[in-house]
Amino acid sequence: MMPFLQIPNPVSEPPFTLSDGVTLFWRTVRDFAKGTFERLPYLLVGVLVFVLFWLLGKVLRKIINQVAVKSHAIDDMLANLVSRIVSTLVSIFGFLAACVVIFPSFKPGDIIAGLGITSVAIGFAFKDILQNFFAGLLILWRRPFRVGDQIRVKDFEGTVEEINMRSTRLKTYDGERAILPNGDVYTSSVLVRTAYDKRRLKVVVGIGYPDSIEEARRVIHALLARTEGVLSDPGPWVYVTELAGSSVNLTVYFWVESHQANALKVSDRVVTGIKLALDEAGIDMPYPHTVVLLEPQPDGPAILSRPPLRVRAGANGQLP
């Protein structure tokens, strides 16, 4: 028979007491304090490095803004944006340098690699925001218009109040605010009404066929010469542009200062003055006429004996 093997009983561990827990806690605190004091010089040096880089970013931001103001090479808003980006990049570089000093095992390349992996996802998630951001940069850099200009973009027209990194703000002529995404502004056709000091307007005037074209020209030129707001250089032009059904149409071209409020005021003076001046000179300004021919009927002897009747109707087409 096989001999009976006896398995010795395991040695039971003593129970964990409160004093053991207190001892373990104080040991952990002591080790943490020891490690902290050992790393304290590195921590102070890292904080000092970060502060130095932060101050350097502030100085660079101030220098960029001052150079932009003095040289007028770039827009003030663009200079402010560039200075903020430079300051932020310098501060980030200082933070990474401080982390390397405090934690020698820290590798900035790991963070850069992680950002490279997630850049595609971030680009898709913030596609519209990034598009408006870069469009705002191009608008501020190329400066197709500036704050204070009067522009028209699609269905919106007004005065530019602000150009930021996301949108362009307009104050419309009706006193409303329109916020246009920079991506739409940069990719759309933009009419800048105040890009130049002068702006040309035109008015179409119709005179009767029996009236003298040269006399009408003389009256209109005299009226433009004494109208406040009409510029003499370049001078106004009066051209015959159409032989319409009821009138000879003259197109009057004249130049004014480019702001919209001034253009509306001068246009009102010119149109009102032309009407009064032509009336005073006895020159007719006919409204459209309609000629109605009543053809004779073959079975109506009374009508057959009459010639075709020409009736001149009013502008609304009704017979008198």
ChimeraX attribute file (.defattr): number of C-alpha atoms within 10 A of each C-alpha:
attribute: neighborCount
match mode: 1-to-1
recipient: residues
	/A:1	3
	/A:2	4
	/A:3	5
	/A:4	6
	/A:5	6
	/A:6	6
	/A:7	6
	/A:8	6
	/A:9	6
	/A:10	6
	/A:11	6
	/A:12	6
	/A:13	6
	/A:14	6
	/A:15	7
	/A:16	8
	/A:17	8
	/A:18	9
	/A:19	9
	/A:20	10
	/A:21	11
	/A:22	11
	/A:23	11
	/A:24	12
	/A:25	12
	/A:26	11
	/A:27	12
	/A:28	12
	/A:29	12
	/A:30	12
	/A:31	12
	/A:32	12
	/A:33	12
	/A:34	12
	/A:35	11
	/A:36	13
	/A:37	12
	/A:38	11
	/A:39	13
	/A:40	13
	/A:41	13
	/A:42	19
	/A:43	18
	/A:44	14
	/A:45	14
	/A:46	22
	/A:47	18
	/A:48	14
	/A:49	18
	/A:50	22
	/A:51	16
	/A:52	14
	/A:53	21
	/A:54	21
	/A:55	14
	/A:56	16
	/A:57	23
	/A:58	18
	/A:59	13
	/A:60	17
	/A:61	21
	/A:62	15
	/A:63	13
	/A:64	16
	/A:65	19
	/A:66	15
	/A:67	13
	/A:68	17
	/A:69	14
	/A:70	8
	/A:71	8
	/A:72	11
	/A:73	11
	/A:74	16
	/A:75	17
	/A:76	15
	/A:77	19
	/A:78	22
	/A:79	22
	/A:80	18
	/A:81	18
	/A:82	16
	/A:83	21
	/A:84	19
	/A:85	14
	/A:86	17
	/A:87	22
	/A:88	16
	/A:89	15
	/A:90	20
	/A:91	21
	/A:92	16
	/A:93	16
	/A:94	23
	/A:95	19
	/A:96	19
	/A:97	20
	/A:98	23
	/A:99	21
	/A:100	16
	/A:101	19
	/A:102	19
	/A:103	14
	/A:104	10
	/A:105	9
	/A:106	14
	/A:107	13
	/A:108	13
	/A:109	9
	/A:110	10
	/A:111	12
	/A:112	10
	/A:113	11
	/A:114	10
	/A:115	12
	/A:116	11
	/A:117	11
	/A:118	10
	/A:119	12
	/A:120	10
	/A:121	11
	/A:122	12
	/A:123	13
	/A:124	10
	/A:125	11
	/A:126	10
	/A:127	12
	/A:128	14
	/A:129	16
	/A:130	17
	/A:131	18
	/A:132	23
	/A:133	19
	/A:134	16
	/A:135	22
	/A:136	24
	/A:137	21
	/A:138	16
	/A:139	23
	/A:140	22
	/A:141	15
	/A:142	11
	/A:143	13
	/A:144	14
	/A:145	19
	/A:146	19
	/A:147	15
	/A:148	14
	/A:149	18
	/A:150	24
	/A:151	21
	/A:152	19
	/A:153	17
	/A:154	12
	/A:155	5
	/A:156	15
	/A:157	20
	/A:158	24
	/A:159	25
	/A:160	21
	/A:161	18
	/A:162	16
	/A:163	22
	/A:164	18
	/A:165	23
	/A:166	21
	/A:167	20
	/A:168	22
	/A:169	20
	/A:170	27
	/A:171	19
	/A:172	18
	/A:173	14
	/A:174	8
	/A:175	10
	/A:176	9
	/A:177	16
	/A:178	18
	/A:179	15
	/A:180	17
	/A:181	21
	/A:182	27
	/A:183	21
	/A:184	16
	/A:185	19
	/A:186	17
	/A:187	9
	/A:188	11
	/A:189	11
	/A:190	15
	/A:191	15
	/A:192	19
	/A:193	20
	/A:194	19
	/A:195	16
	/A:196	10
	/A:197	10
	/A:198	16
	/A:199	17
	/A:200	15
	/A:201	16
	/A:202	16
	/A:203	14
	/A:204	15
	/A:205	21
	/A:206	22
	/A:207	21
	/A:208	17
	/A:209	17
	/A:210	10
	/A:211	15
	/A:212	12
	/A:213	17
	/A:214	10
	/A:215	13
	/A:216	23
	/A:217	18
	/A:218	11
	/A:219	16
	/A:220	22
	/A:221	18
	/A:222	13
	/A:223	17
	/A:224	23
	/A:225	14
	/A:226	11
	/A:227	14
	/A:228	12
	/A:229	19
	/A:230	23
	/A:231	18
	/A:232	12
	/A:233	10
	/A:234	12
	/A:235	13
	/A:236	19
	/A:237	16
	/A:238	20
	/A:239	13
	/A:240	15
	/A:241	13
	/A:242	13
	/A:243	12
	/A:244	13
	/A:245	11
	/A:246	16
	/A:247	21
	/A:248	20
	/A:249	21
	/A:250	21
	/A:251	16
	/A:252	23
	/A:253	16
	/A:254	24
	/A:255	21
	/A:256	23
	/A:257	18
	/A:258	19
	/A:259	18
	/A:260	16
	/A:261	10
	/A:262	13
	/A:263	19
	/A:264	13
	/A:265	12
	/A:266	20
	/A:267	18
	/A:268	11
	/A:269	16
	/A:270	23
	/A:271	16
	/A:272	11
	/A:273	17
	/A:274	21
	/A:275	15
	/A:276	11
	/A:277	17
	/A:278	19
	/A:279	12
	/A:280	11
	/A:281	11
	/A:282	10
	/A:283	20
	/A:284	19
	/A:285	19
	/A:286	15
	/A:287	13
	/A:288	15
	/A:289	15
	/A:290	17
	/A:291	13
	/A:292	15
	/A:293	11
	/A:294	12
	/A:295	13
	/A:296	16
	/A:297	10
	/A:298	8
	/A:299	8
	/A:300	9
	/A:301	10
	/A:302	9
	/A:303	14
	/A:304	13
	/A:305	9
	/A:306	10
	/A:307	10
	/A:308	13
	/A:309	12
	/A:310	11
	/A:311	13
	/A:312	15
	/A:313	15
	/A:314	14
	/A:315	12
	/A:316	9
	/A:317	13
	/A:318	10
	/A:319	12
	/A:320	7
